[in-house]
Amino acid sequence: MTHYEAVTLPVDRAAASAPNFRITRHSCGVVAQLCGRLDGIPLAIELAAVRLGTLSAEEILDRLDDRFQLLADNGTQGTPRHHRTLRGVVSWSHDLCTEHERLLWARLSVFSGGFDLEAAEAVCSGTGIDRQDVMDVLAGLAHKSILVVSTLGGRTRYSLLETIRQYGRQRLVDLGQDTAVRRRHRDH
């Protein structure tokens, strides 16, 4: 069953922390779904695999709406704190961003799908980020792998992995800008 590449990592990690976990035809599909919902992020997959000792793959999948709480591994010894949780890794990446990049990341979180430069400029510029600076700040976020960049039909599109978007969304709420930016997104 482990011939599916997507399930190799979680099955290997589960063997160490969840010796009773067995891959079946059914669980193989659920684990593949789990990997997809975790955006294929290896750390997230490893942290989920650790949970297979106490939760079924289906239960983990059902609880992924709060992936930052679910995928916490505070007991790992010898691992830097910022690598113990998914939130820690994303927070560490956030800390490496400039102030403008952090602000744009938060504002971009209102886009649940992809967006283009025009949409980012219309929705995310304002206090703290001038419209003409959005392109350069987007480039910085793409360079740091915060944004996924794709080109289709000669048009560049940007998107945030769901894990990254959820983190940005919480930052937007923390900044007190959630309502205003969501309104600009709605009106765009």
Secondary structure, 3 states (H helix, E strand, C coil): CCCCHHHHHHHHHHHHHCCCCCCCHHHHHHHHHHHHHCCCCHHHHHHHHHHCCCCCHHHHHHCHHHHHHHCECCCCCCCCHHHCEHHHHHHHHHHCCCHHHHHHHHHHCCCCCCECHHHHHHHHCECCECHHHHHHHHHHHHHCCCCEEEEECCEEEEECCHHHHHHHHHHHHHCCCHHHHHHHHHHC
